Amino acid sequence: DVIEHVPDPAVYFDRIPDESFVFISIPTFDDLEEIRWSKHYRPDEHLYYFTNEGFIDWMWMYGFELVESSDIESKFGRESIMEYVFT
C-alpha cells in the first residue's frame, strides 16, 4: 500500500536484490475514467493510478515479472485492491 505514493519508485526498486520477490498491494481500476469517483482518488496523496494490465506492464518496465496476482482483499471488502507478487 505504498508504491502509488512514491515519487520515484526506482529509488526503491534499484535496491531490491536480483531473484527477490516483491509483494505489492495497490488500488486498481477497470477503467481509468473511474478514478475521480473512487475513494482512492487522492490527487495530493496518490501519484499513480493503474489498471491491472497497466500496473503489470509498468512493473515490467522496471524489470519485474508477474508471478501471481489476487483480488482477495477486494473480496474481503477493500474496494478495488489487487495484490501482486513479482520477481
N, CA, C and O of each residue as an XYZ file, in Angstrom:
348
protein
N       0.829     -1.199      0.000
C       0.000      0.000      0.000
C       0.870      1.258      0.000
O       0.541      2.235      0.672
N       1.962      1.242     -0.737
C       2.881      2.379     -0.693
C       3.244      2.907     -2.081
O       3.363      4.118     -2.267
N       3.418      2.034     -3.034
C       4.052      2.407     -4.300
C       3.330      3.539     -5.020
O       3.972      4.322     -5.720
N       2.021      3.647     -4.869
C       1.291      4.727     -5.538
C       1.559      6.095     -4.923
O       1.129      7.115     -5.460
N       2.275      6.117     -3.789
C       2.606      7.356     -3.086
C       4.039      7.825     -3.338
O       4.397      8.934     -2.941
N       4.851      7.014     -3.981
C       6.293      7.270     -4.099
C       6.611      8.035     -5.389
O       6.281      7.568     -6.479
N       7.250      9.208     -5.273
C       7.551      9.990     -6.470
C       8.468      9.273     -7.465
O       8.261      9.371     -8.674
N       9.473      8.558     -6.970
C      10.423      7.882     -7.853
C      10.631      6.452     -7.377
O      11.551      6.189     -6.603
N       9.790      5.522     -7.827
C       9.884      4.135     -7.359
C      11.234      3.482     -7.658
O      11.622      2.543     -6.963
N      11.944      3.947     -8.657
C      13.248      3.360     -8.982
C      14.208      3.441     -7.803
O      15.084      2.587     -7.667
N      14.063      4.441     -6.956
C      14.910      4.564     -5.761
C      14.802      3.298     -4.915
O      15.797      2.837     -4.355
N      13.603      2.738     -4.824
C      13.387      1.513     -4.058
C      13.667      0.276     -4.901
O      14.335     -0.652     -4.445
N      13.162      0.261     -6.122
C      13.314     -0.906     -6.990
C      14.782     -1.238     -7.253
O      15.151     -2.410     -7.330
N      15.610     -0.217     -7.389
C      17.038     -0.445     -7.662
C      17.760     -1.101     -6.491
O      18.854     -1.636     -6.670
N      17.177     -1.073     -5.308
C      17.800     -1.671     -4.121
C      17.372     -3.112     -3.879
O      17.893     -3.774     -2.981
N      16.440     -3.592     -4.663
C      15.937     -4.953     -4.473
C      16.887     -5.929     -5.148
O      17.097     -5.839     -6.358
N      17.463     -6.854     -4.401
C      18.399     -7.819     -4.997
C      17.729     -8.669     -6.074
O      16.534     -8.958     -6.002
N      18.516     -9.063     -7.069
C      18.020     -9.959     -8.113
C      17.437    -11.217     -7.487
O      17.884    -11.663     -6.429
N      16.457    -11.771     -8.136
C      15.789    -13.009     -7.734
C      14.997    -12.870     -6.428
O      14.620    -13.871     -5.820
N      14.750    -11.639     -6.005
C      13.898    -11.403     -4.834
C      12.440    -11.420     -5.266
O      12.122    -11.287     -6.448
N      11.570    -11.585     -4.292
C      10.143    -11.462     -4.531
C       9.690    -10.102     -4.018
O      10.131     -9.650     -2.961
N       8.812     -9.455     -4.769
C       8.257     -8.171     -4.382
C       6.745     -8.358     -4.248
O       6.083     -8.812     -5.180
N       6.212     -8.005     -3.084
C       4.786     -8.125     -2.811
C       4.199     -6.720     -2.762
O       4.661     -5.870     -2.002
N       3.186     -6.488     -3.575
C       2.593     -5.157     -3.666
C       1.072     -5.270     -3.600
O       0.464     -6.116     -4.256
N       0.482     -4.408     -2.801
C      -0.963     -4.265     -2.719
C      -1.276     -2.839     -3.160
O      -0.700     -1.882     -2.642
N      -2.195     -2.699     -4.124
C      -2.430     -1.380     -4.723
C      -3.859     -1.297     -5.252
O      -4.413     -2.299     -5.704
N      -4.460     -0.099     -5.197
C      -5.768      0.043     -5.833
C      -5.611      0.021     -7.354
O      -4.685      0.621     -7.898
N      -6.514     -0.666     -8.024
C      -6.522     -0.684     -9.493
C      -7.934     -0.375     -9.975
O      -8.897     -0.444     -9.213
N      -8.033     -0.038    -11.240
C      -9.298      0.359    -11.824
C      -9.515     -0.387    -13.127
O      -8.569     -0.622    -13.879
N     -10.757     -0.760    -13.397
C     -11.078     -1.373    -14.684
C     -10.935     -0.352    -15.799
O     -10.554     -0.688    -16.920
N     -11.241      0.887    -15.484
C     -11.215      1.969    -16.458
C     -10.688      3.211    -15.739
O     -11.232      3.597    -14.705
N      -9.653      3.833    -16.261
C      -9.065      4.995    -15.591
C     -10.028      6.178    -15.521
O      -9.806      7.113    -14.752
N     -11.089      6.143    -16.315
C     -12.117      7.181    -16.247
C     -12.861      7.132    -14.907
O     -13.510      8.109    -14.535
N     -12.780      6.017    -14.178
C     -13.476      5.825    -12.907
C     -12.771      6.486    -11.719
O     -13.352      6.591    -10.639
N     -11.567      6.917    -11.903
C     -10.737      7.357    -10.773
C     -11.397      8.449     -9.945
O     -11.442      8.341     -8.719
N     -11.900      9.476    -10.565
C     -12.450     10.621     -9.810
C     -13.631     10.249     -8.922
O     -13.954     10.996     -7.998
N     -14.279      9.128     -9.171
C     -15.425      8.709     -8.372
C     -15.049      7.651     -7.336
O     -15.910      7.141     -6.620
N     -13.780      7.331     -7.264
C     -13.323      6.300     -6.339
C     -12.874      6.913     -5.018
O     -12.409      8.052     -4.979
N     -13.016      6.152     -3.942
C     -12.484      6.613     -2.654
C     -10.957      6.650     -2.670
O     -10.338      7.245     -1.788
N     -10.352      6.013     -3.674
C      -8.896      6.029     -3.800
C      -8.377      7.266     -4.529
O      -7.167      7.451     -4.655
N      -9.280      8.104     -5.005
C      -8.858      9.323     -5.700
C      -8.389     10.338     -4.667
O      -9.184     10.928     -3.935
N      -7.083     10.521     -4.632
C      -6.461     11.463     -3.695
C      -5.309     12.151     -4.420
O      -4.160     11.728     -4.293
N      -5.600     13.195     -5.172
C      -4.573     13.825     -6.004
C      -3.369     14.372     -5.233
O      -2.284     14.488     -5.802
N      -3.536     14.705     -3.972
C      -2.402     15.202     -3.189
C      -1.633     14.083     -2.506
O      -0.609     14.329     -1.868
N      -2.127     12.844     -2.638
C      -1.533     11.715     -1.939
C      -1.117     10.596     -2.890
O      -0.008     10.072     -2.782
N      -1.993     10.230     -3.816
C      -1.671      9.186     -4.785
C      -1.076      9.824     -6.034
O      -1.692     10.682     -6.667
N       0.125      9.391     -6.371
C       0.822      9.943     -7.532
C       0.573      9.131     -8.796
O       0.777      9.622     -9.906
N       0.133      7.893     -8.626
C      -0.106      6.983     -9.747
C      -1.451      6.307     -9.582
O      -1.895      6.022     -8.470
N      -2.088      6.057    -10.718
C      -3.322      5.286    -10.786
C      -3.164      4.287    -11.924
O      -2.636      4.627    -12.982
N      -3.621      3.050    -11.708
C      -3.370      1.982    -12.674
C      -4.602      1.142    -12.948
O      -5.487      1.003    -12.104
N      -4.637      0.583    -14.156
C      -5.471     -0.578    -14.416
C      -4.626     -1.787    -14.032
O      -3.420     -1.656    -13.824
N      -5.236     -2.943    -13.937
C      -4.496     -4.164    -13.626
C      -3.391     -4.393    -14.664
O      -2.227     -4.584    -14.310
N      -3.764     -4.371    -15.936
C      -2.788     -4.612    -17.005
C      -1.719     -3.525    -17.035
O      -0.543     -3.806    -17.266
N      -2.134     -2.288    -16.799
C      -1.185     -1.177    -16.798
C      -0.143     -1.309    -15.700
O       1.029     -1.000    -15.917
N      -0.559     -1.764    -14.524
C       0.390     -1.932    -13.431
C       1.385     -3.054    -13.722
O       2.579     -2.914    -13.458
N       0.897     -4.152    -14.260
C       1.784     -5.270    -14.607
C       2.804     -4.808    -15.657
O       3.988     -5.125    -15.546
N       2.361     -4.074    -16.658
C       3.268     -3.542    -17.689
C       4.265     -2.552    -17.099
O       5.439     -2.554    -17.469
N       3.803     -1.711    -16.189
C       4.656     -0.706    -15.553
C       5.770     -1.383    -14.752
O       6.927     -0.965    -14.806
N       5.410     -2.428    -14.012
C       6.423     -3.164    -13.254
C       7.406     -3.857    -14.190
O       8.598     -3.938    -13.892
N       6.912     -4.357    -15.317
C       7.787     -4.992    -16.309
C       8.828     -3.993    -16.818
O       9.976     -4.365    -17.060
N       8.432     -2.727    -16.980
C       9.390     -1.699    -17.427
C      10.514     -1.513    -16.406
O      11.615     -1.097    -16.767
N      10.245     -1.813    -15.152
C      11.267     -1.744    -14.110
C      12.032     -3.059    -13.970
O      12.913     -3.173    -13.118
N      11.708     -4.038    -14.787
C      12.442     -5.301    -14.787
C      11.822     -6.413    -13.963
O      12.479     -7.421    -13.705
N      10.571     -6.256    -13.544
C       9.911     -7.262    -12.716
C       8.906     -8.059    -13.541
O       8.210     -7.512    -14.396
N       8.845     -9.351    -13.270
C       7.886    -10.226    -13.934
C       6.838    -10.688    -12.936
O       7.149    -11.033    -11.796
N       5.601    -10.688    -13.386
C       4.496    -11.107    -12.536
C       4.581    -12.603    -12.253
O       4.751    -13.408    -13.168
N       4.460    -12.966    -10.976
C       4.413    -14.363    -10.555
C       2.968    -14.746    -10.267
O       2.507    -15.817    -10.661
N       2.257    -13.855     -9.571
C       0.878    -14.148     -9.179
C       0.163    -12.844     -8.857
O       0.786    -11.865     -8.447
N      -1.150    -12.843     -9.048
C      -1.971    -11.715     -8.621
C      -3.255    -12.245     -8.006
O      -3.672    -13.371     -8.278
N      -3.878    -11.416     -7.171
C      -5.087    -11.837     -6.471
C      -5.924    -10.605     -6.138
O      -5.394     -9.506     -5.972
N      -7.226    -10.803     -6.043
C      -8.117     -9.739     -5.589
C      -8.765    -10.111     -4.253
O      -9.872     -9.664     -3.952
N      -8.089    -10.912     -3.470
C      -8.654    -11.417     -2.216
C      -9.031    -10.285     -1.253
O     -10.034    -10.392     -0.548
N      -8.241     -9.202     -1.212
C      -8.586     -8.095     -0.314
C      -9.896     -7.445     -0.745
O     -10.692     -7.035      0.099
N     -10.120     -7.350     -2.039
C     -11.393     -6.809     -2.535
C     -12.544     -7.724     -2.156
O     -13.624     -7.253     -1.801
N     -12.321     -9.014     -2.229
C     -13.365     -9.967     -1.847
C     -13.705     -9.864     -0.363
O     -14.815    -10.196      0.051
N     -12.733     -9.398      0.441
C     -12.968     -9.221      1.871
C     -13.425     -7.805      2.219
O     -13.537     -7.455      3.394
N     -13.692     -6.986      1.182
C     -14.292     -5.685      1.446
C     -13.459     -4.459      1.132
O     -13.986     -3.349      1.203
N     -12.193     -4.597      0.789
C     -11.393     -3.426      0.419
C     -11.661     -3.110     -1.044
O     -11.422     -3.944     -1.918
N     -12.147     -1.926     -1.309
C     -12.567     -1.534     -2.655
C     -11.408     -1.489     -3.645
O     -10.438     -0.758     -3.444
N     -11.515     -2.271     -4.708
C     -10.609     -2.216     -5.876
C      -9.143     -2.459     -5.541
O      -8.273     -1.867     -6.178
N      -8.844     -3.297     -4.576
C      -7.455     -3.569     -4.200
C      -7.009     -4.888     -4.830
O      -7.693     -5.907     -4.739
N      -5.845     -4.834     -5.469
C      -5.217     -6.032     -6.031
C      -3.895     -6.263     -5.310
O      -3.231     -5.323     -4.873
N      -3.531     -7.534     -5.197
C      -2.243     -7.912     -4.631
C      -1.437     -8.574     -5.740
O      -1.976     -9.308     -6.568
N      -0.144     -8.303     -5.741
C       0.748     -8.833     -6.776
C       2.017     -9.383     -6.148
O       2.484     -8.901     -5.116
N       2.560    -10.399     -6.793
C       3.884    -10.910     -6.461
C       4.689    -10.844     -7.753
O       4.280    -11.371     -8.787
N       5.827    -10.195     -7.672
C       6.739    -10.056     -8.806
C       8.103    -10.616     -8.414
O       8.441    -10.688     -7.232
N       8.868    -11.004     -9.403
C      10.249    -11.385     -9.179
C      11.119    -10.692    -10.225
O      12.337    -10.869    -10.230
